[in-house]
Amino acid sequence: MKEARRSNGEGTVYRRANGLWAAQVYVNESDGRRVRRSISGRTRKEVENRMTELRHRSDAGRVIAPAELTLGAYLDEWLAQIVAVRVRPNTLAAYRYNAERYLIPDLGRQRLAALSARELRLYFEGLRARGVGARTVKYVHTTLRAALEDAMREEVMERNPAALVRVLGPPRRERVPLTVEEVRALLRSSRDHRLHAMLVAFALLGMRRSEVLGLRWEDVDLDQAFLQVRRGLQRVDGQLTLLPTKTARSRRTIPLPGLVVDVLVEHRDRQDAERVALAERWPESGFVFTTPIGTPIDPRNCTRIVQEACRRAGVRVVRLHDLRHGCVSVLLGLGVPPRTAMEIAGHSTIEMTMNVYGHVTLDDKRDALDRLSSLFEEGK
C-alpha cells in the first residue's frame, strides 16, 4: 500500500511489496551535489526518523557523505592525493600495505557513509580470529583511523567511527638499555674497529640510526666541537635515500664532547687513507660513515655491525635504538634537565623524553626507597 506523497522536499514514505518501509528524500552531499537518497527499515517510524534526521542535517549544512563513495575508492584517493604529499615514504609504504593487504579487500566495497563503529569492531575482532597478530591489527586500525580523520577534515564524513573502536595492541615489553658498564665494555672492545666512531656516536650522542648514517662531513665542525643533524639515510623502495629529519625538532645542533671529537678525528684520518688507497674509485659522497669502498652503509647492515660488536664485547645484544634509549636515560639519571635531554635527542615533546626514554632501573628504585627508609631510621 502506497502512502500519500508529502509536500515537495519533505520526502516520500511508502511500503514495499516485501513488507519493508522505504523513503526517498533530497539532500545536499559534501561534494556539493543535491541528490535523492533512499532509506529503508522495518517500521514506518524508523524510516521517518531516519529521513527527518537526514533532512535536518542537510538543511543545517552538516556533512553528508556521497552515497556511492566506497571505502576502497576513498582509500585510493587518500593514499595518492593526501598521504603521499604529507608523510615520509616509509610511513606511506606502511599505510599502503595495510590498506591494500587488509582494508580494501575486506571492506573496500562498503559505503563510506554507512560505516559504523560496531561493524568495525567486529571486523578487527575477525582479523584476530583469522590469526592476524595483535600488532598488525593495531597498525591496520591506525591506518583506517587516520584515513577517516582526513575524511572528516575534508567534510566527507561527519564523524570517525574508527576513532570509537578500541583495539588493543600487543603487551608492551619493557626494553632495558645497556648499563654504563656495558657501554664501556662495548667501546673498549671496539676500539680498533674501523667504525668505532659510529658506535661512540650511537652511545654518547643519542642519535637515530638514520641520522648517524645520513651524517656528512659538512655537518661536522671538529674545531668548534659540534655537529648538525639535517637529514637521515633510509632505504625506500629498495633504494638508499636521503630524507629530511623525522620532525622539525629533529633538525638540531649537538655539541661534541672531547671523547667524540677525538674518535671522529681518528676516523677521518682512517677514511682519508681508504680514499687514497682507492683513488678515483672512491665515491665522493661526503658521508662520515661509509663502507670500506666509500659507499653509504645500509641501515640493516648498520644494525648487524652494532649487534656483532655487542657479541664480541660480551654484552647483551640489544636493538640499535636501545643505545639511543640508554643515552637519554643516563642523561636524565645524571640530573640533566629534561628539556636539555629533549633537545639533544630531538624529541618533539618533553613527554616523549620522560615517558618513553626516562628508563628507571631497579637500582634507581632501590636508591629512592633506601633514601626514604633512612628518614625513619634516624628516629630509632
Sine and cosine of phi, psi and omega as CSV:
sin_phi,cos_phi,sin_psi,cos_psi,sin_omega,cos_omega
0.00,0.00,0.81,-0.59,0.02,-1.00
-1.00,0.07,0.57,-0.82,0.03,-1.00
-0.99,-0.10,0.34,-0.94,0.02,-1.00
-0.89,0.46,0.63,-0.77,0.00,-1.00
-0.95,0.32,0.66,-0.75,0.03,-1.00
-0.99,0.15,0.10,-1.00,0.01,-1.00
-0.91,0.41,0.32,-0.95,-0.10,-0.99
-0.83,0.55,0.77,-0.63,0.04,-1.00
1.00,-0.06,-0.30,0.96,-0.03,-1.00
-1.00,0.10,-0.29,0.96,0.02,-1.00
0.99,-0.14,0.26,-0.96,-0.03,-1.00
-0.86,-0.51,0.77,-0.64,0.02,-1.00
-0.93,-0.38,0.73,-0.69,0.00,-1.00
-0.45,-0.89,0.26,-0.97,0.00,-1.00
-0.95,-0.31,0.76,-0.65,-0.03,-1.00
-0.99,0.12,0.21,-0.98,-0.02,-1.00
-0.90,0.44,-0.45,0.89,0.00,-1.00
-0.99,0.12,0.03,1.00,0.05,-1.00
0.99,-0.11,-0.24,0.97,0.03,-1.00
-0.98,0.22,0.48,-0.88,0.08,-1.00
-1.00,-0.08,0.53,-0.85,-0.04,-1.00
-0.61,-0.79,0.31,-0.95,0.03,-1.00
-0.48,-0.87,0.39,-0.92,0.11,-0.99
-0.74,-0.68,0.73,-0.69,-0.05,-1.00
-0.58,-0.81,0.60,-0.80,0.03,-1.00
-1.00,0.07,0.73,-0.68,0.02,-1.00
-0.68,-0.73,0.29,-0.96,0.09,-1.00
-0.99,-0.16,0.88,-0.47,-0.02,-1.00
-1.00,0.07,0.20,-0.98,-0.10,-1.00
-0.92,0.39,-0.31,0.95,0.04,-1.00
-1.00,0.04,0.12,0.99,0.08,-1.00
1.00,-0.07,-0.13,0.99,-0.02,-1.00
-1.00,0.08,0.54,-0.84,0.14,-0.99
-0.98,-0.21,0.88,-0.47,-0.12,-0.99
-0.75,-0.67,0.26,-0.96,0.04,-1.00
-0.99,-0.10,0.82,-0.58,0.00,-1.00
-0.97,-0.24,0.63,-0.78,0.07,-1.00
-0.97,-0.26,0.66,-0.75,-0.01,-1.00
-0.77,-0.64,0.59,-0.80,0.06,-1.00
-0.66,-0.75,0.39,-0.92,0.00,-1.00
-0.20,-0.98,0.10,-1.00,-0.05,-1.00
-0.99,0.16,-0.43,0.91,-0.01,-1.00
-0.78,-0.63,0.38,-0.92,0.03,-1.00
-0.89,0.45,-0.65,0.76,-0.03,-1.00
-0.88,0.48,-0.68,0.73,0.02,-1.00
-0.86,0.51,-0.71,0.70,-0.02,-1.00
-0.92,0.39,-0.68,0.74,0.00,-1.00
-0.89,0.46,-0.65,0.76,0.01,-1.00
-0.90,0.43,-0.70,0.72,0.00,-1.00
-0.92,0.40,-0.61,0.79,0.01,-1.00
-0.92,0.40,-0.68,0.73,0.00,-1.00
-0.89,0.45,-0.68,0.73,0.01,-1.00
-0.89,0.46,-0.68,0.74,-0.02,-1.00
-0.91,0.42,-0.67,0.74,-0.01,-1.00
-0.92,0.40,-0.65,0.76,0.01,-1.00
-0.91,0.42,-0.63,0.77,0.04,-1.00
-0.89,0.46,-0.67,0.74,0.00,-1.00
-0.91,0.41,-0.71,0.71,-0.02,-1.00
-0.90,0.43,-0.53,0.85,-0.03,-1.00
-1.00,0.10,-0.02,1.00,0.01,-1.00
0.98,0.21,0.27,0.96,0.01,-1.00
-0.98,0.19,0.31,-0.95,-0.14,-0.99
-0.93,0.37,0.76,-0.65,0.16,-0.99
-0.74,-0.67,0.92,-0.39,-0.06,-1.00
-0.92,0.40,0.57,-0.82,0.08,-1.00
-0.81,0.58,0.74,-0.67,-0.12,-0.99
-0.88,0.48,-0.58,0.82,-0.10,-0.99
-1.00,0.02,-0.09,1.00,-0.05,-1.00
-0.96,0.27,0.87,-0.50,-0.02,-1.00
-1.00,-0.09,0.30,-0.95,0.04,-1.00
-0.89,0.46,-0.64,0.77,0.00,-1.00
-0.87,0.49,-0.71,0.71,0.00,-1.00
-0.90,0.44,-0.64,0.77,-0.02,-1.00
-0.93,0.36,-0.64,0.77,0.00,-1.00
-0.89,0.45,-0.63,0.78,0.06,-1.00
-0.87,0.50,-0.71,0.71,0.01,-1.00
-0.91,0.41,-0.67,0.74,-0.03,-1.00
-0.88,0.48,-0.71,0.70,-0.02,-1.00
-0.91,0.41,-0.66,0.75,-0.11,-0.99
-0.99,0.17,-0.59,0.81,-0.17,-0.98
-0.94,-0.33,-0.39,0.92,-0.07,-1.00
-0.95,-0.32,-0.85,0.52,-0.09,-1.00
-0.94,0.35,-0.63,0.78,-0.10,-0.99
-0.87,0.50,-0.46,0.89,-0.03,-1.00
-0.98,-0.19,0.08,1.00,-0.11,-0.99
-0.86,-0.51,-0.55,0.84,-0.12,-0.99
-0.94,-0.34,0.19,-0.98,0.03,-1.00
-0.95,0.32,0.46,-0.89,-0.07,-1.00
-0.82,0.58,-0.64,0.77,-0.01,-1.00
-0.92,0.39,-0.58,0.81,0.06,-1.00
-0.92,0.39,-0.68,0.73,0.05,-1.00
-0.86,0.50,-0.68,0.74,0.00,-1.00
-0.89,0.46,-0.63,0.78,0.01,-1.00
-0.92,0.38,-0.69,0.72,0.05,-1.00
-0.87,0.50,-0.70,0.71,-0.04,-1.00
-0.90,0.43,-0.66,0.75,0.02,-1.00
-0.88,0.48,-0.74,0.67,-0.02,-1.00
-0.89,0.46,-0.63,0.78,-0.01,-1.00
-0.94,0.35,-0.74,0.67,-0.11,-0.99
-0.98,0.19,-0.44,0.90,-0.01,-1.00
-1.00,0.07,-0.54,0.84,-0.10,-0.99
-0.83,-0.56,-0.87,0.49,-0.22,-0.98
-0.91,0.42,-0.75,0.67,-0.06,-1.00
-0.93,0.36,-0.73,0.69,0.04,-1.00
-0.89,0.46,-0.58,0.81,-0.11,-0.99
-1.00,0.03,-0.64,0.77,-0.12,-0.99
-0.83,-0.55,0.06,1.00,-0.15,-0.99
-0.85,0.52,-0.51,0.86,-0.04,-1.00
-1.00,0.08,-0.12,0.99,0.01,-1.00
-0.94,0.35,0.65,-0.76,0.06,-1.00
-0.95,0.32,0.72,-0.69,-0.04,-1.00
-0.84,0.54,-0.67,0.74,-0.06,-1.00
-0.92,0.39,-0.34,0.94,-0.10,-1.00
-0.99,-0.15,-0.05,1.00,-0.02,-1.00
-0.89,0.45,0.69,-0.73,0.01,-1.00
-0.80,-0.60,0.38,-0.92,0.01,-1.00
-0.88,0.47,-0.65,0.76,-0.02,-1.00
-0.90,0.45,-0.70,0.72,0.01,-1.00
-0.86,0.50,-0.67,0.75,-0.01,-1.00
-0.94,0.33,-0.61,0.79,0.05,-1.00
-0.86,0.51,-0.72,0.70,0.02,-1.00
-0.90,0.44,-0.57,0.82,0.01,-1.00
-0.90,0.43,-0.73,0.68,-0.03,-1.00
-0.93,0.37,-0.56,0.83,0.10,-0.99
-0.90,0.43,-0.60,0.80,0.04,-1.00
-0.91,0.42,-0.60,0.80,0.06,-1.00
-0.87,0.50,-0.71,0.70,0.02,-1.00
-0.89,0.46,-0.64,0.77,0.01,-1.00
-0.90,0.43,-0.45,0.89,0.04,-1.00
-0.98,0.18,-0.05,1.00,0.03,-1.00
1.00,-0.07,0.16,0.99,0.06,-1.00
-0.95,0.31,0.72,-0.69,-0.07,-1.00
-0.90,0.44,0.44,-0.90,-0.04,-1.00
-0.87,0.50,-0.62,0.78,0.00,-1.00
-0.91,0.42,-0.67,0.74,0.01,-1.00
-0.91,0.42,-0.69,0.72,0.04,-1.00
-0.85,0.53,-0.65,0.76,0.02,-1.00
-0.89,0.46,-0.68,0.74,0.01,-1.00
-0.91,0.41,-0.64,0.77,0.03,-1.00
-0.90,0.45,-0.68,0.74,0.04,-1.00
-0.89,0.46,-0.67,0.74,0.02,-1.00
-0.87,0.49,-0.66,0.75,0.02,-1.00
-0.89,0.46,-0.74,0.67,-0.01,-1.00
-0.90,0.44,-0.66,0.75,0.00,-1.00
-0.88,0.47,-0.67,0.74,0.02,-1.00
-0.90,0.43,-0.65,0.76,-0.01,-1.00
-0.91,0.43,-0.72,0.70,-0.04,-1.00
-0.95,0.31,-0.42,0.91,0.10,-0.99
-0.91,0.42,-0.65,0.76,0.06,-1.00
-0.94,0.35,-0.55,0.84,0.07,-1.00
-0.89,0.46,-0.64,0.77,0.08,-1.00
-0.90,0.43,-0.69,0.72,-0.04,-1.00
-0.88,0.47,-0.54,0.84,0.01,-1.00
-1.00,-0.01,0.11,0.99,0.03,-1.00
0.88,0.48,0.57,0.82,0.14,-0.99
-1.00,0.02,-0.48,0.88,0.06,-1.00
-0.76,-0.65,0.44,-0.90,0.01,-1.00
-1.00,0.02,-0.45,0.89,0.01,-1.00
-0.58,-0.81,0.22,-0.97,-0.03,-1.00
-0.93,-0.37,0.99,-0.14,-0.04,-1.00
-0.90,0.44,-0.46,0.89,0.01,-1.00
-0.92,0.40,-0.48,0.88,0.01,-1.00
-0.95,0.32,-0.30,0.96,-0.01,-1.00
-1.00,0.02,-0.12,0.99,-0.05,-1.00
-0.99,-0.17,0.77,-0.64,0.06,-1.00
-0.99,-0.11,0.84,-0.54,0.02,-1.00
-0.86,-0.52,0.88,-0.48,-0.02,-1.00
-0.99,0.14,0.73,-0.69,0.10,-1.00
-1.00,0.07,-0.06,-1.00,0.02,-1.00
-0.93,0.38,0.40,-0.92,0.05,-1.00
-0.83,0.56,0.69,-0.72,-0.04,-1.00
-0.97,0.26,0.80,-0.60,0.03,-1.00
-1.00,-0.05,0.77,-0.63,0.03,-1.00
-0.97,0.23,0.84,-0.54,0.01,-1.00
-1.00,-0.01,0.79,-0.62,0.01,-1.00
-0.96,-0.27,0.94,-0.34,-0.02,-1.00
-0.94,0.34,0.21,-0.98,0.06,-1.00
-0.88,0.48,0.60,-0.80,0.08,-1.00
-0.96,0.27,0.19,-0.98,0.04,-1.00
-0.85,0.52,-0.67,0.74,0.00,-1.00
-0.91,0.42,-0.60,0.80,0.03,-1.00
-0.92,0.39,-0.64,0.77,0.04,-1.00
-0.91,0.42,-0.65,0.76,0.06,-1.00
-0.86,0.51,-0.70,0.71,0.01,-1.00
-0.89,0.45,-0.64,0.77,0.01,-1.00
-0.89,0.46,-0.72,0.69,-0.05,-1.00
-0.95,0.31,-0.58,0.82,0.07,-1.00
-0.90,0.43,-0.70,0.71,-0.05,-1.00
-0.91,0.41,-0.54,0.84,-0.09,-1.00
-1.00,-0.08,0.22,0.98,-0.13,-0.99
-0.82,0.57,-0.57,0.82,-0.04,-1.00
-0.99,-0.12,0.07,1.00,0.02,-1.00
-0.95,0.33,0.63,-0.77,-0.03,-1.00
-0.91,0.42,-0.34,0.94,0.03,-1.00
-0.93,-0.37,0.49,0.87,0.05,-1.00
-0.82,0.57,-0.64,0.77,-0.02,-1.00
-0.89,0.45,-0.54,0.84,0.03,-1.00
-0.92,0.38,-0.66,0.75,0.04,-1.00
-0.89,0.45,-0.63,0.78,0.04,-1.00
-0.90,0.43,-0.66,0.75,0.01,-1.00
-0.88,0.47,-0.67,0.74,0.04,-1.00
-0.90,0.44,-0.69,0.72,-0.12,-0.99
-0.97,0.24,-0.58,0.81,-0.16,-0.99
-0.96,-0.27,-0.32,0.95,-0.08,-1.00
-0.95,-0.32,-0.19,0.98,0.06,-1.00
0.91,0.42,0.51,0.86,-0.03,-1.00
-1.00,0.07,0.46,-0.89,0.09,-1.00
-0.95,0.31,0.39,-0.92,0.01,-1.00
-0.84,0.55,-0.74,0.68,-0.03,-1.00
-0.88,0.47,-0.57,0.82,-0.02,-1.00
-0.94,0.34,-0.66,0.75,0.02,-1.00
-0.91,0.42,-0.70,0.71,-0.04,-1.00
-0.95,0.33,-0.43,0.90,0.00,-1.00
-1.00,0.01,0.00,1.00,-0.04,-1.00
-0.94,0.35,0.72,-0.69,0.06,-1.00
-0.89,-0.45,0.37,-0.93,-0.01,-1.00
-0.88,0.47,-0.47,0.89,0.04,-1.00
-0.92,0.39,-0.29,0.96,0.03,-1.00
-1.00,0.02,-0.12,0.99,-0.13,-0.99
-0.91,-0.41,0.78,-0.62,0.09,-1.00
-0.88,-0.47,0.99,-0.15,-0.05,-1.00
-0.97,0.24,-0.42,0.91,0.04,-1.00
-0.94,0.34,-0.69,0.72,0.00,-1.00
-1.00,-0.02,-0.07,1.00,0.09,-1.00
0.88,0.48,0.86,0.52,0.14,-0.99
-0.41,-0.91,0.34,-0.94,0.14,-0.99
-0.72,-0.69,0.36,-0.93,0.01,-1.00
-0.90,-0.44,0.78,-0.62,0.08,-1.00
-1.00,-0.01,0.91,-0.41,-0.09,-1.00
-0.85,-0.52,-0.38,0.93,-0.14,-0.99
-0.38,-0.92,0.12,-0.99,0.07,-1.00
-0.69,-0.73,0.48,-0.87,0.03,-1.00
-0.97,-0.26,0.84,-0.54,-0.01,-1.00
-0.68,-0.73,0.35,-0.93,0.10,-0.99
-1.00,-0.06,0.88,-0.48,-0.02,-1.00
-0.80,-0.60,0.83,-0.56,-0.02,-1.00
0.79,0.62,0.64,0.77,0.07,-1.00
0.99,0.11,-0.04,1.00,-0.04,-1.00
-0.88,-0.48,0.64,-0.77,0.12,-0.99
-0.95,0.31,0.82,-0.57,-0.15,-0.99
-0.72,-0.70,0.70,-0.72,0.12,-0.99
-1.00,0.07,0.78,-0.62,-0.04,-1.00
-0.80,-0.60,0.38,-0.93,0.11,-0.99
-0.87,0.50,0.29,-0.96,0.01,-1.00
-0.88,0.48,0.33,-0.94,-0.11,-0.99
-0.84,0.54,-0.70,0.71,0.04,-1.00
-0.68,-0.74,0.13,-0.99,0.03,-1.00
-0.88,0.47,-0.61,0.79,0.00,-1.00
-0.95,0.32,-0.35,0.94,0.03,-1.00
-0.93,0.38,-0.40,0.92,0.05,-1.00
-0.98,0.19,0.95,-0.30,-0.20,-0.98
-0.48,-0.88,0.19,-0.98,0.08,-1.00
-0.93,-0.36,0.77,-0.64,-0.03,-1.00
-0.89,-0.46,0.86,-0.51,0.09,-1.00
-0.93,0.36,0.53,-0.85,-0.07,-1.00
-0.96,-0.29,0.86,-0.51,0.12,-0.99
-0.88,0.47,0.34,-0.94,-0.03,-1.00
-0.83,0.56,-0.65,0.76,0.01,-1.00
-0.85,0.52,-0.68,0.73,-0.03,-1.00
-0.93,0.37,-0.65,0.76,0.04,-1.00
-0.86,0.51,-0.71,0.71,-0.04,-1.00
-0.88,0.48,-0.72,0.70,-0.05,-1.00
-0.95,0.32,-0.50,0.87,0.04,-1.00
-0.95,0.32,-0.57,0.82,0.08,-1.00
-0.90,0.44,-0.72,0.70,0.05,-1.00
-0.88,0.47,-0.66,0.75,-0.01,-1.00
-0.90,0.44,-0.66,0.75,0.00,-1.00
-0.89,0.45,-0.65,0.76,0.02,-1.00
-0.90,0.43,-0.67,0.75,0.02,-1.00
-0.90,0.44,-0.67,0.74,-0.01,-1.00
-0.92,0.40,-0.60,0.80,0.05,-1.00
-0.87,0.49,-0.63,0.78,0.03,-1.00
-0.91,0.41,-0.64,0.77,0.05,-1.00
-0.90,0.44,-0.62,0.78,0.00,-1.00
-0.91,0.42,-0.69,0.72,0.00,-1.00
-0.90,0.44,-0.65,0.76,-0.03,-1.00
-0.90,0.44,-0.57,0.82,-0.02,-1.00
-1.00,0.01,-0.28,0.96,0.01,-1.00
0.80,0.60,-0.81,-0.58,-0.09,-1.00
-0.94,0.34,-0.22,0.97,0.02,-1.00
-0.98,0.20,-0.18,0.98,0.00,-1.00
-0.98,0.18,0.85,-0.52,0.02,-1.00
-0.97,0.23,0.80,-0.60,-0.03,-1.00
-0.99,0.12,0.95,0.32,-0.01,-1.00
-1.00,0.06,-0.39,0.92,0.02,-1.00
0.99,0.12,0.06,1.00,-0.01,-1.00
-0.95,0.33,0.60,-0.80,0.04,-1.00
-0.94,0.35,-0.69,0.73,-0.04,-1.00
-0.91,-0.40,0.85,-0.53,-0.07,-1.00
-0.68,-0.73,0.11,-0.99,0.19,-0.98
-0.96,0.28,0.15,-0.99,0.03,-1.00
-0.87,0.49,-0.30,0.96,0.01,-1.00
-0.97,-0.26,0.26,0.97,0.15,-0.99
1.00,0.05,0.06,1.00,0.00,-1.00
-1.00,0.03,0.36,-0.93,0.02,-1.00
-0.88,0.48,0.45,-0.89,0.01,-1.00
-1.00,0.03,0.79,-0.62,0.05,-1.00
-0.92,0.40,0.68,-0.74,-0.02,-1.00
-0.81,0.59,-0.67,0.75,0.00,-1.00
-0.92,0.39,-0.62,0.78,0.05,-1.00
-0.91,0.42,-0.57,0.82,0.05,-1.00
-0.86,0.51,-0.72,0.69,0.03,-1.00
-0.87,0.49,-0.67,0.74,0.01,-1.00
-0.89,0.46,-0.65,0.76,-0.01,-1.00
-0.88,0.47,-0.72,0.70,-0.03,-1.00
-0.92,0.38,-0.69,0.73,-0.03,-1.00
-0.93,0.36,-0.56,0.83,0.07,-1.00
-0.92,0.38,-0.58,0.82,0.06,-1.00
-0.90,0.43,-0.59,0.81,0.07,-1.00
-0.89,0.46,-0.68,0.73,-0.01,-1.00
-0.89,0.45,-0.70,0.72,-0.01,-1.00
-0.90,0.43,-0.52,0.85,-0.01,-1.00
-0.99,0.15,-0.16,0.99,-0.01,-1.00
0.96,0.28,0.45,0.89,0.04,-1.00
-0.93,-0.37,0.18,-0.98,-0.02,-1.00
-0.86,0.50,0.67,-0.74,0.07,-1.00
-1.00,0.09,0.91,-0.41,-0.07,-1.00
-0.90,-0.44,0.21,-0.98,0.14,-0.99
-0.89,0.46,0.51,-0.86,0.02,-1.00
-0.87,0.49,-0.58,0.81,-0.01,-1.00
-0.90,0.43,-0.37,0.93,-0.01,-1.00
-0.93,0.36,-0.38,0.93,0.10,-0.99
-0.92,0.39,-0.64,0.77,0.08,-1.00
-0.91,0.42,-0.70,0.72,0.03,-1.00
-0.84,0.55,-0.74,0.68,-0.03,-1.00
-0.91,0.42,-0.63,0.78,0.01,-1.00
-0.86,0.51,-0.75,0.66,-0.02,-1.00
-0.91,0.41,-0.65,0.76,0.00,-1.00
-0.89,0.45,-0.66,0.75,0.02,-1.00
-0.91,0.40,-0.64,0.77,0.05,-1.00
-0.84,0.54,-0.73,0.69,0.01,-1.00
-0.91,0.42,-0.62,0.78,0.01,-1.00
-0.91,0.41,-0.45,0.89,0.05,-1.00
-0.99,0.17,-0.02,1.00,0.01,-1.00
1.00,0.02,0.19,0.98,0.06,-1.00
-0.90,0.44,0.74,-0.67,0.01,-1.00
-0.82,0.57,0.69,-0.72,-0.02,-1.00
-0.80,0.60,-0.58,0.81,0.00,-1.00
-0.89,0.45,-0.62,0.78,0.02,-1.00
-0.92,0.39,-0.71,0.71,0.04,-1.00
-0.87,0.49,-0.62,0.78,0.02,-1.00
-0.88,0.47,-0.69,0.72,-0.02,-1.00
-0.93,0.37,-0.61,0.79,0.02,-1.00
-0.90,0.43,-0.69,0.72,-0.05,-1.00
-0.98,0.20,-0.33,0.94,-0.03,-1.00
0.97,0.24,0.53,0.85,0.06,-1.00
-0.97,0.25,0.46,-0.89,-0.01,-1.00
-0.99,0.15,-0.43,0.90,0.00,-1.00
-0.66,-0.75,0.44,-0.90,0.03,-1.00
-0.95,0.32,-0.43,0.90,0.06,-1.00
-0.89,0.47,-0.62,0.78,0.05,-1.00
-0.87,0.50,-0.70,0.71,-0.01,-1.00
-0.87,0.49,-0.72,0.69,-0.11,-0.99
-0.98,0.19,-0.69,0.72,-0.14,-0.99
-0.98,0.18,-0.61,0.79,-0.08,-1.00
-1.00,-0.10,-0.65,0.76,-0.12,-0.99
-0.97,-0.24,-0.16,0.99,0.02,-1.00
-0.98,0.19,0.91,0.41,-0.11,-0.99
-0.93,0.37,0.76,-0.65,0.03,-1.00
-0.96,-0.29,0.88,-0.48,-0.03,-1.00
-1.00,0.06,0.21,-0.98,0.07,-1.00
-0.88,0.48,-0.61,0.79,0.03,-1.00
-0.90,0.43,-0.61,0.79,0.05,-1.00
-0.87,0.49,-0.72,0.70,-0.03,-1.00
-0.93,0.37,-0.62,0.79,0.02,-1.00
-0.90,0.44,-0.68,0.73,0.00,-1.00
-0.89,0.46,-0.66,0.75,-0.01,-1.00
-0.89,0.46,-0.70,0.71,-0.02,-1.00
-0.95,0.30,-0.53,0.85,0.08,-1.00
-0.89,0.45,-0.65,0.76,0.03,-1.00
-0.92,0.40,-0.61,0.79,0.06,-1.00
-0.90,0.43,-0.69,0.72,-0.02,-1.00
-0.89,0.46,-0.59,0.81,-0.04,-1.00
-0.89,0.46,-0.44,0.90,0.02,-1.00
-0.89,0.45,-0.54,0.84,-0.06,-1.00
-1.00,-0.04,-0.43,0.90,0.01,-1.00
-0.93,0.36,-0.49,0.87,-0.03,-1.00
-0.90,0.44,-0.43,0.90,-0.05,-1.00
-1.00,0.03,0.03,1.00,-0.04,-1.00
-0.93,0.38,0.00,0.00,0.00,0.00
